[in-house]
């Protein structure tokens, strides 16, 4: 349920801010990046900012369900509606169906916001459709009798995503994943190595009155029950960073030694590059997009690792180092982002199955560059925040087929998690062989799942270059 607006806030301001954020998302921005900046300059009270956050993320997360409810009530196909009209309809439908807003308040405020952002004609259409929705709420497919139909409507997942999940997890597992994807994520903080540890961070948060608990997945992470992380001294001063618990396992999994030269071939926004530098590596961070490269530099300054983390704007498939000059390489590749739907709900609408081939080609090209850049005996870690077969095991298998100088290598830093988590289906070797001089029990690949680990759906595979 959405948080009510405070007496000091104006409902119109909140809906105006929500529609402005949704417009930016429609233009290609990520809500988790644009919304904090928008709210910082909004003048809204803290409670009203929380309400706007719920409106934006709820509208994005449940877009499939909202469109299912709106489609039979709109005289025009939703795809043909003007963007301000469609945004207003989705926002109003979310308030009516899921946020617990009183119908008269939802109608009046959303219609008013659409009128201020667009035209009276657009506002009139939104008003007419939402009034019908208030009288005729949708009927959803039965979850038990038609699980795929439920997942693609009330569960708000594209059909191709549901089909891929069923193929990998079965119907029950796919429904559990859909449920997990639609949960509001808790904030996870990772302690910065060399600055503080998890226990010290927990003690600091407790002293500040911020409820937190140790992450069951990452030994360096804590989970906040509530609170605004940007307001915490530990975050402002770089002693902690906001990072998902599974993501926090990526940098240690590479196994770079202090002083090693590590390439990060798709470094933005910099969380993993900063983690590697804090662990003692010398990191050359390559990022194609200048704005994201600036984010990497900001991370280096905040963590105090500018001397160990150098950032260049460039193409990671053609890194600015000679063959065999790096000790290790991280390929945290661009992907479909299906593993991050709790934090980036709009990612489910950003890619279709026809795009997986293009993404896999880029991921493979980055792995090719890493294989060339790393010295014999060095390691490459492949990481993506997704779980599609085309972007995970198939990419690694193809790279091994192209590069006889690469072999699977154990993810030694994750070995302890197999005992902690118990289920051998959660973490484990998904294929390939382990070098003869390495422990046979250590997995060489692993897939984290939101519904199993309460984390992002991160895939990891570690490779070693041999002579």
C-alpha positions in Angstrom: 0.0 0.0 0.0 1.3 3.5 -0.9 2.2 5.7 2.0 -0.3 8.6 2.5 0.8 12.1 1.8 1.6 14.3 4.8 -0.4 17.3 5.7 2.5 19.5 4.7 2.7 18.1 1.2 0.4 18.7 -1.8 -1.0 15.6 -3.5 -0.6 17.3 -6.9 3.1 17.8 -6.3 3.5 14.1 -5.6 1.7 13.0 -8.8 3.5 15.6 -10.8 6.8 14.3 -9.6 5.7 10.7 -10.3 4.7 11.5 -13.9 7.9 13.4 -14.5 10.0 10.5 -13.3 8.0 8.0 -15.4 8.5 10.3 -18.4 12.2 10.1 -17.9 12.1 6.3 -17.7 10.1 6.2 -20.9 12.9 8.1 -22.5 15.4 5.4 -21.5 16.6 6.5 -18.0 16.6 4.1 -15.0 14.3 5.0 -12.2 16.8 4.2 -9.5 19.1 6.9 -11.0 16.7 9.6 -12.0 14.3 9.5 -9.1 16.7 10.4 -6.3 17.8 13.5 -8.2 14.3 14.5 -9.0 13.1 14.1 -5.4 16.1 15.9 -4.0 15.0 19.1 -5.7 11.2 18.6 -5.3 10.8 20.3 -1.9 8.5 17.4 -0.8 8.5 16.1 2.8 10.2 12.8 3.5 6.9 10.9 3.7 5.8 12.4 0.4 9.0 11.4 -1.2 8.4 7.9 -0.1 4.9 8.0 -1.5 6.3 9.2 -4.9 8.8 6.4 -4.8 6.1 3.8 -4.3 4.0 5.3 -7.1 6.8 5.2 -9.6 8.2 1.8 -8.8 4.7 0.3 -8.4 3.6 1.6 -11.8 6.7 0.2 -13.4 6.7 -3.1 -11.6 3.1 -3.9 -12.3 2.8 -2.4 -15.8 1.8 -5.7 -17.2 -1.1 -6.0 -14.8 -2.1 -2.4 -15.3 -2.2 -2.8 -19.0 -4.2 -6.0 -18.7 -6.8 -4.1 -16.6 -6.8 -1.0 -18.9 -6.8 -2.6 -22.3 -10.5 -3.6 -22.5 -11.6 -0.1 -21.2 -9.7 2.0 -23.7 -11.3 2.9 -27.0 -7.8 3.0 -28.6 -5.1 0.4 -28.3 -2.8 1.3 -25.5 0.2 1.4 -27.8 -1.4 4.2 -29.9 -2.2 6.5 -26.9 -0.1 9.6 -26.4 2.6 9.0 -23.8 1.2 11.4 -21.2 -2.2 9.7 -21.5 -0.7 6.2 -21.1 1.5 7.3 -18.1 -1.5 8.9 -16.4 -3.7 5.8 -17.0 -1.0 3.5 -15.6 -0.4 5.7 -12.6 -4.1 6.0 -11.8 -4.7 2.3 -12.3 -1.9 1.5 -9.9 -3.5 3.8 -7.3 -6.9 2.3 -7.8 -5.9 -1.4 -7.9 -2.8 -1.7 -5.7 -1.9 1.3 -3.7 -5.0 1.5 -1.6 -5.7 5.1 -2.6 -9.4 6.2 -2.2 -11.0 6.2 -5.7 -12.0 9.9 -5.6 -8.5 11.0 -4.5 -6.8 8.8 -7.2 -9.1 10.2 -9.9 -8.9 13.8 -8.9 -5.2 14.0 -8.3 -4.0 11.9 -11.3 -6.3 13.6 -13.7 -5.1 17.0 -12.4 -1.5 16.0 -12.9 -2.2 14.9 -16.4 -3.9 18.2 -17.2 -0.9 20.1 -15.9 1.5 18.0 -17.8 -0.5 17.8 -21.0 -3.9 19.1 -22.3 -7.5 19.1 -21.0 -8.4 16.6 -23.7 -5.8 14.2 -22.5 -7.0 14.6 -18.9 -10.6 14.0 -20.0 -9.7 10.7 -21.6 -7.7 9.6 -18.5 -10.7 10.5 -16.3 -13.2 8.6 -18.4 -11.1 5.4 -18.5 -10.2 5.5 -14.8 -13.8 6.0 -13.8 -14.7 2.8 -15.7 -11.8 1.0 -14.0 -13.1 2.1 -10.6 -16.5 0.5 -11.5 -15.1 -2.5 -13.3 -12.0 -3.9 -11.6 -10.3 -6.7 -13.6 -10.6 -10.4 -13.2 -7.2 -12.2 -13.2 -6.5 -15.7 -14.5 -6.5 -18.3 -11.7 -2.9 -18.8 -10.4 -3.3 -22.5 -9.8 -5.4 -23.3 -12.9 -3.5 -21.0 -15.4 -0.1 -20.2 -13.8 1.4 -18.8 -17.0 -1.6 -16.6 -17.7 -1.5 -15.4 -14.1 2.3 -14.7 -14.3 1.9 -12.6 -17.5 -1.0 -10.6 -16.2 -1.3 -10.2 -12.4 2.3 -11.3 -12.1 3.3 -8.6 -14.6 6.1 -10.5 -16.5 6.5 -10.6 -20.3 5.5 -14.0 -21.8 9.0 -14.8 -23.0 10.5 -14.2 -19.6 7.9 -16.5 -18.0 8.5 -19.2 -20.6 12.3 -19.0 -20.0 11.7 -19.3 -16.2 9.4 -22.3 -16.6 12.0 -24.0 -18.8 14.7 -23.6 -16.2 12.7 -23.7 -12.9 9.5 -25.5 -13.6 6.1 -23.9 -13.0 6.4 -23.7 -9.2 9.9 -22.2 -9.4 8.8 -19.7 -12.0 5.9 -18.5 -9.9 8.2 -18.1 -6.9 10.6 -16.1 -9.1 7.7 -13.8 -10.3 6.7 -13.3 -6.7 10.2 -12.4 -5.7 10.7 -10.0 -8.6 7.6 -8.1 -7.5 8.8 -7.6 -4.0 10.1 -4.2 -2.8 13.8 -4.7 -2.2 15.5 -4.0 1.0 18.6 -1.8 1.0 21.9 -3.7 1.4 25.1 -2.0 2.4 28.6 -3.5 1.8 31.4 -2.5 4.1 34.4 -1.1 2.3 37.5 -3.2 2.8 40.2 -1.4 4.7 37.8 1.1 6.1 35.4 -0.9 8.2 34.0 -4.4 8.7 30.5 -5.8 8.8 30.4 -5.9 12.6 31.7 -2.4 13.0 29.1 -1.2 10.4 26.3 -2.9 12.3 27.4 -1.3 15.6 27.6 2.1 13.9 24.1 1.7 12.5 22.7 0.5 15.8 24.2 3.6 17.5 22.5 5.8 14.9 19.2 4.1 15.5 19.1 2.4 12.1 17.8 -1.2 12.3 20.0 -3.6 10.4 21.0 -7.3 10.3 23.9 -9.3 8.8 23.3 -10.5 5.2 22.9 -14.3 5.1 24.7 -14.3 1.7 27.7 -12.0 1.9 30.1 -11.7 4.8 30.7 -8.0 4.1 27.0 -6.9 3.8 24.2 -5.8 6.1 20.5 -5.4 5.3 18.6 -2.3 6.4 15.1 -2.7 7.7 14.4 0.9 6.9 16.2 4.2 6.5 17.6 6.4 3.7 21.2 5.2 2.9 22.3 8.5 1.4 21.7 10.1 4.8 24.1 7.7 6.6 27.6 8.9 7.5 29.1 5.6 6.6 27.8 5.9 3.0 28.6 9.6 2.7 32.2 9.0 3.8 32.8 5.9 1.7 33.1 3.4 4.5 30.0 1.6 3.1 28.3 1.5 -0.3 24.9 0.4 -1.4 25.4 -2.9 -3.2 23.3 -6.1 -3.5 24.7 -9.0 -1.5 25.2 -11.2 -4.6 26.9 -8.3 -6.4 29.2 -7.9 -3.4 30.5 -11.5 -4.0 31.7 -10.7 -7.6 35.0 -8.8 -6.9 36.3 -11.3 -4.3 35.3 -14.2 -6.7 37.9 -13.0 -9.3 40.6 -13.9 -6.8 43.0 -11.0 -7.6 46.0 -10.6 -5.3 47.0 -7.2 -3.8 49.0 -5.3 -6.4 47.6 -7.3 -9.4 46.7 -5.3 -12.5 43.0 -6.0 -13.1 41.0 -4.9 -16.1 37.3 -4.1 -15.7 36.0 -4.0 -19.2 32.5 -2.7 -18.6 33.1 -0.7 -15.4 30.2 1.7 -15.1 28.8 2.6 -12.6 31.9 1.5 -10.7 30.7 -0.5 -7.7 32.7 -3.6 -8.5 35.8 -1.7 -9.8 35.8 0.3 -6.5 35.5 -3.0 -4.6 38.5 -4.5 -6.4 40.6 -1.4 -5.7 39.6 -1.5 -2.0 40.7 -5.1 -1.9 44.2 -4.0 -3.0 44.2 -4.5 -6.8 45.3 -2.0 -9.3 42.3 -1.5 -11.5 42.1 -0.1 -15.1 38.4 0.6 -15.5 37.2 0.8 -19.1 33.8 2.3 -19.8 32.2 3.1 -23.1 29.9 5.9 -22.0 31.4 9.1 -20.6 28.6 9.7 -18.1 29.1 6.2 -16.6 32.9 6.7 -16.6 32.3 9.8 -14.5 30.3 7.6 -12.1 33.3 5.3 -11.8 35.6 8.3 -11.0 33.1 9.4 -8.4 33.2 6.0 -6.7 37.0 6.1 -6.6 37.0 9.5 -4.9 34.3 8.5 -2.4 36.2 5.4 -1.5 39.6 7.1 -1.4 41.1 4.7 -4.0 42.0 7.2 -6.8 45.6 6.0 -6.8 44.5 2.4 -7.4 41.6 2.9 -9.8 42.1 4.5 -13.2 39.2 5.1 -15.5 39.3 5.5 -19.3 36.5 6.1 -21.7 36.8 3.4 -24.3 35.5 0.2 -25.9 36.0 -2.8 -23.6 36.3 -5.1 -26.6 39.5 -3.2 -27.5 41.1 -2.4 -24.1 44.1 -0.1 -24.0 46.6 -2.7 -22.9 48.9 -5.1 -24.7 48.2 -8.8 -25.0 49.0 -10.7 -21.8 49.7 -7.6 -19.7 46.9 -7.9 -17.2 47.0 -10.3 -14.2 43.2 -10.7 -14.2 40.0 -9.3 -15.9 36.5 -8.7 -14.9 33.8 -8.9 -17.6 30.7 -7.6 -15.8 28.9 -7.5 -19.1 25.8 -5.5 -20.3 22.8 -7.9 -20.2 19.1 -8.1 -20.1 19.1 -7.3 -16.4 16.4 -9.8 -15.6 18.2 -10.6 -12.3 17.6 -7.1 -11.0 13.8 -6.7 -11.4 13.3 -5.9 -7.8 15.5 -2.8 -8.0 15.0 -2.1 -11.7 11.4 -3.2 -12.4 11.4 -1.5 -15.8 14.2 -3.8 -17.1 11.5 -6.5 -17.8 10.1 -4.2 -20.5 13.4 -3.0 -22.0 14.5 -6.2 -23.9 12.8 -8.9 -25.9 13.9 -12.4 -26.8 15.1 -11.1 -30.2 17.8 -9.0 -28.5 19.4 -11.8 -26.6 21.6 -12.7 -29.6 22.9 -9.2 -29.8 23.7 -9.1 -26.1 25.4 -12.5 -26.2 27.5 -11.4 -29.1 28.7 -8.3 -27.1 29.3 -10.5 -24.0 31.4 -12.9 -26.1 33.4 -10.1 -27.6 34.2 -8.8 -24.1 35.3 -12.3 -23.1 37.5 -12.5 -26.2 39.2 -9.2 -25.2 39.7 -10.4 -21.7 41.3 -13.7 -22.8 43.8 -11.8 -25.0 44.6 -9.2 -22.3 45.3 -11.6 -19.4 48.7 -13.3 -18.9 49.1 -17.1 -18.7 48.1 -18.2 -15.2 45.7 -15.2 -14.8 42.0 -15.3 -14.3 38.9 -14.0 -16.1 35.6 -13.6 -14.2 32.4 -13.4 -16.2 29.4 -11.8 -14.5 25.9 -10.8 -15.6 22.9 -9.8 -13.7 20.5 -12.2 -15.5 19.7 -15.8 -15.7 18.8 -16.5 -19.4 20.6 -19.5 -20.8 21.6 -17.4 -23.9 23.5 -14.9 -21.7 25.0 -17.2 -19.0 26.2 -20.8 -19.6 25.9 -20.6 -23.4 28.2 -17.5 -23.6 30.8 -19.2 -21.4 30.6 -22.5 -23.3 31.1 -20.6 -26.6 34.1 -18.7 -25.2 35.7 -22.0 -24.1 35.2 -23.4 -27.5 36.9 -20.4 -29.2 39.7 -20.2 -26.7 41.6 -23.5 -25.9 43.9 -21.4 -23.7 41.0 -21.0 -21.2 39.8 -23.5 -18.8 37.1 -23.4 -16.0 38.5 -22.3 -12.7 37.0 -22.8 -9.2 35.1 -20.0 -7.5 37.0 -20.7 -4.3 35.6 -17.6 -2.5 32.1 -19.1 -2.8 32.8 -22.6 -1.6 31.7 -21.9 1.9 28.3 -20.7 0.7 27.5 -24.2 -0.5 27.4 -25.4 3.1 25.7 -22.3 4.4 22.9 -22.5 1.8 22.4 -26.2 1.8 20.6 -26.7 -1.5 23.0 -28.1 -4.1 20.8 -26.7 -6.8 21.4 -23.2 -5.6 25.1 -23.0 -6.1 27.2 -25.5 -8.1 29.2 -26.3 -11.1 27.0 -25.9 -14.2 29.4 -27.6 -16.6 33.0 -27.7 -17.6 35.9 -29.3 -15.8 38.2 -28.2 -13.0 42.0 -28.1 -13.4 43.7 -31.1 -11.9 45.5 -29.1 -9.2 42.4 -27.4 -8.0 39.8 -28.6 -5.4 37.2 -30.7 -7.3 34.5 -29.6 -4.9 34.6 -25.9 -5.8 32.1 -24.7 -8.3 33.3 -23.0 -11.5 30.0 -21.3 -12.2 27.0 -20.4 -10.1 23.6 -18.7 -10.5 22.0 -16.7 -7.7 18.2 -16.4 -7.8 16.0 -13.7 -6.2 13.5 -16.3 -4.9 16.2 -18.5 -3.4 18.8 -16.1 -2.1 16.9 -12.8 -1.6 19.5 -11.2 -3.9 19.8 -10.2 -7.4 20.0 -13.0 -10.0 23.7 -12.8 -10.6 25.5 -15.4 -12.7 29.3 -16.0 -12.2 31.8 -18.1 -14.1 35.6 -18.1 -13.5 38.2 -19.0 -16.1 41.9 -19.4 -16.0 44.4 -18.8 -18.9 46.8 -21.6 -19.4 50.0 -21.7 -21.4 
